[in-house]
């Protein structure tokens, strides 16, 4: 998944402690990065920079949509 830091946020890669570049980067689709999206620390985006449908309100929480 491609993410960018939210405005005025510094987010670091957990394994290297290096900051996520302001222009964004591909990151693993794992619990750490999904939590960063949910908490508003990063914004899920496509490689061109536009926001995607993966916004905090749209994350799957285990609840059924039936």
N, CA, C and O atoms as a Tripos MOL2 file, in Angstrom:
@<TRIPOS>MOLECULE
protein
  264   263    66     0     0
PROTEIN
NO_CHARGES

@<TRIPOS>ATOM
      1 N           0.8570   -1.1580    0.0000 N.3       1 UNK1
      2 CA          0.0000    0.0000    0.0000 C.3       1 UNK1
      3 C           0.9080    1.2270    0.0000 C.2       1 UNK1
      4 O           1.9930    1.2070    0.5800 O.2       1 UNK1
      5 N           0.4620    2.2730   -0.6430 N.am      2 UNK2
      6 CA          1.2320    3.5130   -0.7430 C.3       2 UNK2
      7 C           0.6530    4.5100    0.2520 C.2       2 UNK2
      8 O          -0.5520    4.7600    0.2570 O.2       2 UNK2
      9 N           1.5050    5.0740    1.0880 N.am      3 UNK3
     10 CA          1.0460    6.0470    2.0790 C.3       3 UNK3
     11 C           1.9450    7.2760    2.0800 C.2       3 UNK3
     12 O           3.1070    7.2230    1.6780 O.2       3 UNK3
     13 N           1.3750    8.3800    2.5440 N.am      4 UNK4
     14 CA          2.1030    9.6410    2.7320 C.3       4 UNK4
     15 C           1.8730   10.0900    4.1650 C.2       4 UNK4
     16 O           0.8030    9.8380    4.7190 O.2       4 UNK4
     17 N           2.8420   10.7440    4.7770 N.am      5 UNK5
     18 CA          2.5900   11.2620    6.1270 C.3       5 UNK5
     19 C           1.4960   12.3300    6.0910 C.2       5 UNK5
     20 O           1.4160   13.1230    5.1530 O.2       5 UNK5
     21 N           0.6770   12.3360    7.1000 N.am      6 UNK6
     22 CA         -0.3340   13.3930    7.2350 C.3       6 UNK6
     23 C           0.3990   14.7140    7.4620 C.2       6 UNK6
     24 O           1.5390   14.7130    7.9280 O.2       6 UNK6
     25 N          -0.2370   15.8320    7.1410 N.am      7 UNK7
     26 CA          0.4080   17.1310    7.3660 C.3       7 UNK7
     27 C           0.9010   17.2750    8.8100 C.2       7 UNK7
     28 O           0.2030   16.9200    9.7600 O.2       7 UNK7
     29 N           2.0990   17.7960    8.9470 N.am      8 UNK8
     30 CA          2.7210   18.0480   10.2470 C.3       8 UNK8
     31 C           2.9420   16.7900   11.0830 C.2       8 UNK8
     32 O           2.9880   16.8590   12.3110 O.2       8 UNK8
     33 N           3.0770   15.6370   10.4190 N.am      9 UNK9
     34 CA          3.3450   14.3840   11.1340 C.3       9 UNK9
     35 C           4.6640   13.7980   10.6600 C.2       9 UNK9
     36 O           4.9910   13.8630    9.4750 O.2       9 UNK9
     37 N           5.4120   13.2330   11.5770 N.am     10 UNK10
     38 CA          6.6310   12.5010   11.2830 C.3      10 UNK10
     39 C           6.3840   11.0630   11.6990 C.2      10 UNK10
     40 O           6.1820   10.7750   12.8780 O.2      10 UNK10
     41 N           6.4030   10.1630   10.7280 N.am     11 UNK11
     42 CA          6.1650    8.7450   10.9960 C.3      11 UNK11
     43 C           7.4180    7.9940   10.5990 C.2      11 UNK11
     44 O           7.9770    8.2230    9.5260 O.2      11 UNK11
     45 N           7.8550    7.0990   11.4660 N.am     12 UNK12
     46 CA          9.0820    6.3430   11.2130 C.3      12 UNK12
     47 C           8.7610    4.8880   10.9090 C.2      12 UNK12
     48 O           7.8100    4.3110   11.4360 O.2      12 UNK12
     49 N           9.6050    4.3040   10.0230 N.am     13 UNK13
     50 CA          9.5160    2.8710    9.7670 C.3      13 UNK13
     51 C           9.8710    2.1500   11.0640 C.2      13 UNK13
     52 O          10.8650    2.5000   11.6990 O.2      13 UNK13
     53 N           9.0910    1.1610   11.4720 N.am     14 UNK14
     54 CA          9.3590    0.5200   12.7600 C.3      14 UNK14
     55 C          10.6790   -0.2540   12.8060 C.2      14 UNK14
     56 O          11.3120   -0.3030   13.8610 O.2      14 UNK14
     57 N          11.1040   -0.8480   11.7200 N.am     15 UNK15
     58 CA         12.3180   -1.6690   11.7280 C.3      15 UNK15
     59 C          13.6000   -0.8440   11.6580 C.2      15 UNK15
     60 O          14.6230   -1.2420   12.2170 O.2      15 UNK15
     61 N          13.5540    0.3110   10.9700 N.am     16 UNK16
     62 CA         14.7760    1.0850   10.7470 C.3      16 UNK16
     63 C          14.8090    2.4140   11.4810 C.2      16 UNK16
     64 O          15.8670    3.0320   11.6040 O.2      16 UNK16
     65 N          13.6640    2.8550   11.9680 N.am     17 UNK17
     66 CA         13.5300    4.1470   12.6290 C.3      17 UNK17
     67 C          13.7820    5.3300   11.6840 C.2      17 UNK17
     68 O          13.9560    6.4590   12.1430 O.2      17 UNK17
     69 N          13.8040    5.0830   10.3840 N.am     18 UNK18
     70 CA         13.9580    6.1360    9.3840 C.3      18 UNK18
     71 C          12.5920    6.7690    9.1220 C.2      18 UNK18
     72 O          11.5800    6.0680    9.1350 O.2      18 UNK18
     73 N          12.5460    8.0730    8.8860 N.am     19 UNK19
     74 CA         11.2520    8.7240    8.6400 C.3      19 UNK19
     75 C          10.6750    8.3580    7.2730 C.2      19 UNK19
     76 O          11.4080    8.1590    6.3040 O.2      19 UNK19
     77 N           9.3660    8.2750    7.2180 N.am     20 UNK20
     78 CA          8.6540    8.0800    5.9600 C.3      20 UNK20
     79 C           8.8310    9.3470    5.1410 C.2      20 UNK20
     80 O           8.5900   10.4380    5.6560 O.2      20 UNK20
     81 N           9.2510    9.2420    3.8620 N.am     21 UNK21
     82 CA          9.4520   10.4510    3.0580 C.3      21 UNK21
     83 C           8.1510   11.2390    2.8720 C.2      21 UNK21
     84 O           7.0690   10.6560    2.8070 O.2      21 UNK21
     85 N           8.2660   12.5420    2.7880 N.am     22 UNK22
     86 CA          7.0980   13.4060    2.6110 C.3      22 UNK22
     87 C           6.3380   13.0860    1.3310 C.2      22 UNK22
     88 O           5.1230   13.2700    1.2670 O.2      22 UNK22
     89 N           7.0520   12.6060    0.3050 N.am     23 UNK23
     90 CA          6.3870   12.2620   -0.9580 C.3      23 UNK23
     91 C           5.7000   10.9070   -0.9010 C.2      23 UNK23
     92 O           5.0100   10.5250   -1.8460 O.2      23 UNK23
     93 N           5.8780   10.1740    0.1950 N.am     24 UNK24
     94 CA          5.2190    8.8920    0.3920 C.3      24 UNK24
     95 C           6.0730    7.7240   -0.0400 C.2      24 UNK24
     96 O           7.1380    7.8930   -0.6340 O.2      24 UNK24
     97 N           5.5850    6.5260    0.2710 N.am     25 UNK25
     98 CA          6.3140    5.3100   -0.0620 C.3      25 UNK25
     99 C           5.3850    4.1070    0.0180 C.2      25 UNK25
    100 O           4.3430    4.1460    0.6730 O.2      25 UNK25
    101 N           5.7870    3.0390   -0.6630 N.am     26 UNK26
    102 CA          5.0930    1.7620   -0.5260 C.3      26 UNK26
    103 C           5.5050    1.1440    0.7990 C.2      26 UNK26
    104 O           6.6900    1.0870    1.1270 O.2      26 UNK26
    105 N           4.5300    0.6870    1.5500 N.am     27 UNK27
    106 CA          4.7840    0.0500    2.8350 C.3      27 UNK27
    107 C           3.9890   -1.2460    2.8930 C.2      27 UNK27
    108 O           3.0290   -1.4190    2.1420 O.2      27 UNK27
    109 N           4.3770   -2.1510    3.7700 N.am     28 UNK28
    110 CA          3.6080   -3.4020    3.8890 C.3      28 UNK28
    111 C           2.1820   -3.1250    4.3560 C.2      28 UNK28
    112 O           1.9310   -2.1900    5.1180 O.2      28 UNK28
    113 N           1.2770   -3.9370    3.8960 N.am     29 UNK29
    114 CA         -0.1300   -3.8450    4.3010 C.3      29 UNK29
    115 C          -0.2780   -4.6550    5.5940 C.2      29 UNK29
    116 O          -0.8800   -5.7290    5.6010 O.2      29 UNK29
    117 N           0.2760   -4.1280    6.6770 N.am     30 UNK30
    118 CA          0.2750   -4.8600    7.9410 C.3      30 UNK30
    119 C          -0.3790   -4.0360    9.0450 C.2      30 UNK30
    120 O          -0.8150   -2.9070    8.8180 O.2      30 UNK30
    121 N          -0.4400   -4.6110   10.2330 N.am     31 UNK31
    122 CA         -1.1330   -3.9660   11.3500 C.3      31 UNK31
    123 C          -0.5340   -2.6060   11.7000 C.2      31 UNK31
    124 O          -1.2750   -1.6740   12.0130 O.2      31 UNK31
    125 N           0.7910   -2.4750   11.6530 N.am     32 UNK32
    126 CA          1.4230   -1.2040   12.0040 C.3      32 UNK32
    127 C           0.9360   -0.0820   11.0980 C.2      32 UNK32
    128 O           0.4980    0.9610   11.5810 O.2      32 UNK32
    129 N           1.0120   -0.2930    9.7780 N.am     33 UNK33
    130 CA          0.6500    0.7700    8.8390 C.3      33 UNK33
    131 C          -0.8540    0.9900    8.7840 C.2      33 UNK33
    132 O          -1.2960    2.1250    8.6090 O.2      33 UNK33
    133 N          -1.6540   -0.0620    8.9280 N.am     34 UNK34
    134 CA         -3.1050    0.1250    8.9790 C.3      34 UNK34
    135 C          -3.4980    0.9320   10.2150 C.2      34 UNK34
    136 O          -4.4240    1.7410   10.1570 O.2      34 UNK34
    137 N          -2.8060    0.7200   11.3230 N.am     35 UNK35
    138 CA         -3.0510    1.5060   12.5330 C.3      35 UNK35
    139 C          -2.6600    2.9640   12.3170 C.2      35 UNK35
    140 O          -3.3500    3.8650   12.7920 O.2      35 UNK35
    141 N          -1.5610    3.2030   11.6050 N.am     36 UNK36
    142 CA         -1.1500    4.5860   11.3160 C.3      36 UNK36
    143 C          -2.2180    5.2770   10.4710 C.2      36 UNK36
    144 O          -2.5040    6.4530   10.6960 O.2      36 UNK36
    145 N          -2.8230    4.5670    9.4930 N.am     37 UNK37
    146 CA         -3.9110    5.1390    8.6770 C.3      37 UNK37
    147 C          -5.1000    5.4290    9.5850 C.2      37 UNK37
    148 O          -5.6550    6.5270    9.5520 O.2      37 UNK37
    149 N          -5.4890    4.4550   10.3880 N.am     38 UNK38
    150 CA         -6.6540    4.6150   11.2670 C.3      38 UNK38
    151 C          -6.4820    5.7880   12.2190 C.2      38 UNK38
    152 O          -7.4320    6.5260   12.4810 O.2      38 UNK38
    153 N          -5.2700    5.9600   12.7350 N.am     39 UNK39
    154 CA         -5.0100    7.0380   13.6950 C.3      39 UNK39
    155 C          -4.7780    8.3950   13.0430 C.2      39 UNK39
    156 O          -4.6600    9.4050   13.7370 O.2      39 UNK39
    157 N          -4.7110    8.4250   11.7110 N.am     40 UNK40
    158 CA         -4.5340    9.6860   11.0010 C.3      40 UNK40
    159 C          -3.0970   10.1490   10.8740 C.2      40 UNK40
    160 O          -2.8470   11.2900   10.4840 O.2      40 UNK40
    161 N          -2.1400    9.2750   11.1990 N.am     41 UNK41
    162 CA         -0.7270    9.6350   11.0790 C.3      41 UNK41
    163 C          -0.2450    9.6150    9.6340 C.2      41 UNK41
    164 O           0.6490   10.3770    9.2640 O.2      41 UNK41
    165 N          -0.8360    8.7450    8.8160 N.am     42 UNK42
    166 CA         -0.5170    8.6790    7.3920 C.3      42 UNK42
    167 C          -1.8130    8.6700    6.6040 C.2      42 UNK42
    168 O          -2.8810    8.3650    7.1340 O.2      42 UNK42
    169 N          -1.7000    9.0080    5.3310 N.am     43 UNK43
    170 CA         -2.8370    9.0260    4.4170 C.3      43 UNK43
    171 C          -2.5660    8.0150    3.3270 C.2      43 UNK43
    172 O          -1.5530    8.1060    2.6330 O.2      43 UNK43
    173 N          -3.4690    7.0410    3.1650 N.am     44 UNK44
    174 CA         -3.3420    6.0760    2.0840 C.3      44 UNK44
    175 C          -3.5590    6.8120    0.7660 C.2      44 UNK44
    176 O          -4.5220    7.5660    0.6220 O.2      44 UNK44
    177 N          -2.6680    6.5950   -0.1900 N.am     45 UNK45
    178 CA         -2.7220    7.3120   -1.4680 C.3      45 UNK45
    179 C          -2.2740    6.3860   -2.5750 C.2      45 UNK45
    180 O          -1.6930    5.3330   -2.3140 O.2      45 UNK45
    181 N          -2.5410    6.7750   -3.8210 N.am     46 UNK46
    182 CA         -1.9530    6.0250   -4.9280 C.3      46 UNK46
    183 C          -0.5850    6.6370   -5.2150 C.2      46 UNK46
    184 O          -0.2450    7.6780   -4.6530 O.2      46 UNK46
    185 N           0.1790    6.0200   -6.0570 N.am     47 UNK47
    186 CA          1.5420    6.4850   -6.3260 C.3      47 UNK47
    187 C           1.5670    7.8950   -6.9060 C.2      47 UNK47
    188 O           2.5740    8.5900   -6.7790 O.2      47 UNK47
    189 N           0.4750    8.3320   -7.5400 N.am     48 UNK48
    190 CA          0.4110    9.6800   -8.1020 C.3      48 UNK48
    191 C           0.0710   10.7080   -7.0290 C.2      48 UNK48
    192 O           0.1460   11.9110   -7.2790 O.2      48 UNK48
    193 N          -0.3050   10.2420   -5.8270 N.am     49 UNK49
    194 CA         -0.5520   11.1650   -4.7290 C.3      49 UNK49
    195 C          -2.0030   11.3960   -4.3800 C.2      49 UNK49
    196 O          -2.2810   12.0780   -3.3940 O.2      49 UNK49
    197 N          -2.9430   10.8620   -5.1400 N.am     50 UNK50
    198 CA         -4.3520   11.0690   -4.8320 C.3      50 UNK50
    199 C          -4.7700   10.1370   -3.7030 C.2      50 UNK50
    200 O          -4.2650    9.0200   -3.5970 O.2      50 UNK50
    201 N          -5.6850   10.5930   -2.8670 N.am     51 UNK51
    202 CA         -6.1860    9.7370   -1.8020 C.3      51 UNK51
    203 C          -6.9280    8.5550   -2.4110 C.2      51 UNK51
    204 O          -7.5460    8.6820   -3.4680 O.2      51 UNK51
    205 N          -6.8640    7.4070   -1.7440 N.am     52 UNK52
    206 CA         -7.5970    6.2280   -2.1850 C.3      52 UNK52
    207 C          -8.7940    6.0110   -1.2790 C.2      52 UNK52
    208 O          -9.0470    6.7920   -0.3620 O.2      52 UNK52
    209 N          -9.5100    4.9630   -1.5430 N.am     53 UNK53
    210 CA        -10.6820    4.6330   -0.7370 C.3      53 UNK53
    211 C         -10.3020    4.1360    0.6450 C.2      53 UNK53
    212 O         -11.1710    4.0150    1.5080 O.2      53 UNK53
    213 N          -9.0340    3.8440    0.8810 N.am     54 UNK54
    214 CA         -8.6060    3.3420    2.1810 C.3      54 UNK54
    215 C          -8.3970    4.5030    3.1300 C.2      54 UNK54
    216 O          -7.2770    4.9670    3.3440 O.2      54 UNK54
    217 N          -9.4890    4.9530    3.6870 N.am     55 UNK55
    218 CA         -9.4640    6.0340    4.6750 C.3      55 UNK55
    219 C          -9.8430    5.4330    6.0170 C.2      55 UNK55
    220 O         -10.4330    4.3530    6.0500 O.2      55 UNK55
    221 N          -9.5310    6.0840    7.1130 N.am     56 UNK56
    222 CA         -9.8310    5.5020    8.4190 C.3      56 UNK56
    223 C         -11.2720    5.0540    8.5850 C.2      56 UNK56
    224 O         -11.5090    4.0460    9.2500 O.2      56 UNK56
    225 N         -12.2330    5.7430    8.0230 N.am     57 UNK57
    226 CA        -13.6410    5.3730    8.1800 C.3      57 UNK57
    227 C         -14.0150    4.1380    7.3840 C.2      57 UNK57
    228 O         -15.0660    3.5440    7.6260 O.2      57 UNK57
    229 N         -13.1670    3.7360    6.4270 N.am     58 UNK58
    230 CA        -13.4990    2.6300    5.5520 C.3      58 UNK58
    231 C         -12.7360    1.3580    5.8840 C.2      58 UNK58
    232 O         -12.8660    0.3700    5.1620 O.2      58 UNK58
    233 N         -11.9520    1.3460    6.9400 N.am     59 UNK59
    234 CA        -11.1860    0.1600    7.2940 C.3      59 UNK59
    235 C         -12.1120   -0.9300    7.8050 C.2      59 UNK59
    236 O         -13.1050   -0.6500    8.4770 O.2      59 UNK59
    237 N         -11.7860   -2.1560    7.4870 N.am     60 UNK60
    238 CA        -12.5610   -3.2920    7.9650 C.3      60 UNK60
    239 C         -12.2550   -3.5010    9.4320 C.2      60 UNK60
    240 O         -11.0920   -3.5900    9.8250 O.2      60 UNK60
    241 N         -13.2840   -3.5760   10.2330 N.am     61 UNK61
    242 CA        -13.0880   -3.7230   11.6760 C.3      61 UNK61
    243 C         -13.5350   -5.0930   12.1690 C.2      61 UNK61
    244 O         -13.5380   -5.3400   13.3750 O.2      61 UNK61
    245 N         -13.9100   -5.9800   11.2650 N.am     62 UNK62
    246 CA        -14.3760   -7.2880   11.6580 C.3      62 UNK62
    247 C         -15.8880   -7.3600   11.7700 C.2      62 UNK62
    248 O         -16.4440   -8.4450   11.9400 O.2      62 UNK62
    249 N         -16.5530   -6.2360   11.6770 N.am     63 UNK63
    250 CA        -18.0070   -6.2150   11.7400 C.3      63 UNK63
    251 C         -18.5870   -6.5690   10.3830 C.2      63 UNK63
    252 O         -18.0360   -6.1990    9.3460 O.2      63 UNK63
    253 N         -19.6480   -7.2540   10.3940 N.am     64 UNK64
    254 CA        -20.3200   -7.6400    9.1620 C.3      64 UNK64
    255 C         -21.0900   -6.4640    8.6040 C.2      64 UNK64
    256 O         -21.6570   -5.6730    9.3580 O.2      64 UNK64
    257 N         -21.1130   -6.3410    7.2630 N.am     65 UNK65
    258 CA        -21.8380   -5.2600    6.6080 C.3      65 UNK65
    259 C         -23.2130   -5.7050    6.1500 C.2      65 UNK65
    260 O         -23.8370   -5.0360    5.3260 O.2      65 UNK65
    261 N         -23.6980   -6.8310    6.6730 N.am     66 UNK66
    262 CA        -24.9920   -7.3730    6.2530 C.3      66 UNK66
    263 C         -26.1350   -6.5410    6.7050 C.2      66 UNK66
    264 O         -27.2870   -6.8710    6.4260 O.2      66 UNK66
@<TRIPOS>BOND
     1     1     2 1
     2     2     3 1
     3     3     4 2
     4     3     5 am
     5     5     6 1
     6     6     7 1
     7     7     8 2
     8     7     9 am
     9     9    10 1
    10    10    11 1
    11    11    12 2
    12    11    13 am
    13    13    14 1
    14    14    15 1
    15    15    16 2
    16    15    17 am
    17    17    18 1
    18    18    19 1
    19    19    20 2
    20    19    21 am
    21    21    22 1
    22    22    23 1
    23    23    24 2
    24    23    25 am
    25    25    26 1
    26    26    27 1
    27    27    28 2
    28    27    29 am
    29    29    30 1
    30    30    31 1
    31    31    32 2
    32    31    33 am
    33    33    34 1
    34    34    35 1
    35    35    36 2
    36    35    37 am
    37    37    38 1
    38    38    39 1
    39    39    40 2
    40    39    41 am
    41    41    42 1
    42    42    43 1
    43    43    44 2
    44    43    45 am
    45    45    46 1
    46    46    47 1
    47    47    48 2
    48    47    49 am
    49    49    50 1
    50    50    51 1
    51    51    52 2
    52    51    53 am
    53    53    54 1
    54    54    55 1
    55    55    56 2
    56    55    57 am
    57    57    58 1
    58    58    59 1
    59    59    60 2
    60    59    61 am
    61    61    62 1
    62    62    63 1
    63    63    64 2
    64    63    65 am
    65    65    66 1
    66    66    67 1
    67    67    68 2
    68    67    69 am
    69    69    70 1
    70    70    71 1
    71    71    72 2
    72    71    73 am
    73    73    74 1
    74    74    75 1
    75    75    76 2
    76    75    77 am
    77    77    78 1
    78    78    79 1
    79    79    80 2
    80    79    81 am
    81    81    82 1
    82    82    83 1
    83    83    84 2
    84    83    85 am
    85    85    86 1
    86    86    87 1
    87    87    88 2
    88    87    89 am
    89    89    90 1
    90    90    91 1
    91    91    92 2
    92    91    93 am
    93    93    94 1
    94    94    95 1
    95    95    96 2
    96    95    97 am
    97    97    98 1
    98    98    99 1
    99    99   100 2
   100    99   101 am
   101   101   102 1
   102   102   103 1
   103   103   104 2
   104   103   105 am
   105   105   106 1
   106   106   107 1
   107   107   108 2
   108   107   109 am
   109   109   110 1
   110   110   111 1
   111   111   112 2
   112   111   113 am
   113   113   114 1
   114   114   115 1
   115   115   116 2
   116   115   117 am
   117   117   118 1
   118   118   119 1
   119   119   120 2
   120   119   121 am
   121   121   122 1
   122   122   123 1
   123   123   124 2
   124   123   125 am
   125   125   126 1
   126   126   127 1
   127   127   128 2
   128   127   129 am
   129   129   130 1
   130   130   131 1
   131   131   132 2
   132   131   133 am
   133   133   134 1
   134   134   135 1
   135   135   136 2
   136   135   137 am
   137   137   138 1
   138   138   139 1
   139   139   140 2
   140   139   141 am
   141   141   142 1
   142   142   143 1
   143   143   144 2
   144   143   145 am
   145   145   146 1
   146   146   147 1
   147   147   148 2
   148   147   149 am
   149   149   150 1
   150   150   151 1
   151   151   152 2
   152   151   153 am
   153   153   154 1
   154   154   155 1
   155   155   156 2
   156   155   157 am
   157   157   158 1
   158   158   159 1
   159   159   160 2
   160   159   161 am
   161   161   162 1
   162   162   163 1
   163   163   164 2
   164   163   165 am
   165   165   166 1
   166   166   167 1
   167   167   168 2
   168   167   169 am
   169   169   170 1
   170   170   171 1
   171   171   172 2
   172   171   173 am
   173   173   174 1
   174   174   175 1
   175   175   176 2
   176   175   177 am
   177   177   178 1
   178   178   179 1
   179   179   180 2
   180   179   181 am
   181   181   182 1
   182   182   183 1
   183   183   184 2
   184   183   185 am
   185   185   186 1
   186   186   187 1
   187   187   188 2
   188   187   189 am
   189   189   190 1
   190   190   191 1
   191   191   192 2
   192   191   193 am
   193   193   194 1
   194   194   195 1
   195   195   196 2
   196   195   197 am
   197   197   198 1
   198   198   199 1
   199   199   200 2
   200   199   201 am
   201   201   202 1
   202   202   203 1
   203   203   204 2
   204   203   205 am
   205   205   206 1
   206   206   207 1
   207   207   208 2
   208   207   209 am
   209   209   210 1
   210   210   211 1
   211   211   212 2
   212   211   213 am
   213   213   214 1
   214   214   215 1
   215   215   216 2
   216   215   217 am
   217   217   218 1
   218   218   219 1
   219   219   220 2
   220   219   221 am
   221   221   222 1
   222   222   223 1
   223   223   224 2
   224   223   225 am
   225   225   226 1
   226   226   227 1
   227   227   228 2
   228   227   229 am
   229   229   230 1
   230   230   231 1
   231   231   232 2
   232   231   233 am
   233   233   234 1
   234   234   235 1
   235   235   236 2
   236   235   237 am
   237   237   238 1
   238   238   239 1
   239   239   240 2
   240   239   241 am
   241   241   242 1
   242   242   243 1
   243   243   244 2
   244   243   245 am
   245   245   246 1
   246   246   247 1
   247   247   248 2
   248   247   249 am
   249   249   250 1
   250   250   251 1
   251   251   252 2
   252   251   253 am
   253   253   254 1
   254   254   255 1
   255   255   256 2
   256   255   257 am
   257   257   258 1
   258   258   259 1
   259   259   260 2
   260   259   261 am
   261   261   262 1
   262   262   263 1
   263   263   264 2
@<TRIPOS>SUBSTRUCTURE
     1 UNK1         2 RESIDUE 1 A UNK
     2 UNK2         6 RESIDUE 1 A UNK
     3 UNK3        10 RESIDUE 1 A UNK
     4 UNK4        14 RESIDUE 1 A UNK
     5 UNK5        18 RESIDUE 1 A UNK
     6 UNK6        22 RESIDUE 1 A UNK
     7 UNK7        26 RESIDUE 1 A UNK
     8 UNK8        30 RESIDUE 1 A UNK
     9 UNK9        34 RESIDUE 1 A UNK
    10 UNK10       38 RESIDUE 1 A UNK
    11 UNK11       42 RESIDUE 1 A UNK
    12 UNK12       46 RESIDUE 1 A UNK
    13 UNK13       50 RESIDUE 1 A UNK
    14 UNK14       54 RESIDUE 1 A UNK
    15 UNK15       58 RESIDUE 1 A UNK
    16 UNK16       62 RESIDUE 1 A UNK
    17 UNK17       66 RESIDUE 1 A UNK
    18 UNK18       70 RESIDUE 1 A UNK
    19 UNK19       74 RESIDUE 1 A UNK
    20 UNK20       78 RESIDUE 1 A UNK
    21 UNK21       82 RESIDUE 1 A UNK
    22 UNK22       86 RESIDUE 1 A UNK
    23 UNK23       90 RESIDUE 1 A UNK
    24 UNK24       94 RESIDUE 1 A UNK
    25 UNK25       98 RESIDUE 1 A UNK
    26 UNK26      102 RESIDUE 1 A UNK
    27 UNK27      106 RESIDUE 1 A UNK
    28 UNK28      110 RESIDUE 1 A UNK
    29 UNK29      114 RESIDUE 1 A UNK
    30 UNK30      118 RESIDUE 1 A UNK
    31 UNK31      122 RESIDUE 1 A UNK
    32 UNK32      126 RESIDUE 1 A UNK
    33 UNK33      130 RESIDUE 1 A UNK
    34 UNK34      134 RESIDUE 1 A UNK
    35 UNK35      138 RESIDUE 1 A UNK
    36 UNK36      142 RESIDUE 1 A UNK
    37 UNK37      146 RESIDUE 1 A UNK
    38 UNK38      150 RESIDUE 1 A UNK
    39 UNK39      154 RESIDUE 1 A UNK
    40 UNK40      158 RESIDUE 1 A UNK
    41 UNK41      162 RESIDUE 1 A UNK
    42 UNK42      166 RESIDUE 1 A UNK
    43 UNK43      170 RESIDUE 1 A UNK
    44 UNK44      174 RESIDUE 1 A UNK
    45 UNK45      178 RESIDUE 1 A UNK
    46 UNK46      182 RESIDUE 1 A UNK
    47 UNK47      186 RESIDUE 1 A UNK
    48 UNK48      190 RESIDUE 1 A UNK
    49 UNK49      194 RESIDUE 1 A UNK
    50 UNK50      198 RESIDUE 1 A UNK
    51 UNK51      202 RESIDUE 1 A UNK
    52 UNK52      206 RESIDUE 1 A UNK
    53 UNK53      210 RESIDUE 1 A UNK
    54 UNK54      214 RESIDUE 1 A UNK
    55 UNK55      218 RESIDUE 1 A UNK
    56 UNK56      222 RESIDUE 1 A UNK
    57 UNK57      226 RESIDUE 1 A UNK
    58 UNK58      230 RESIDUE 1 A UNK
    59 UNK59      234 RESIDUE 1 A UNK
    60 UNK60      238 RESIDUE 1 A UNK
    61 UNK61      242 RESIDUE 1 A UNK
    62 UNK62      246 RESIDUE 1 A UNK
    63 UNK63      250 RESIDUE 1 A UNK
    64 UNK64      254 RESIDUE 1 A UNK
    65 UNK65      258 RESIDUE 1 A UNK
    66 UNK66      262 RESIDUE 1 A UNK
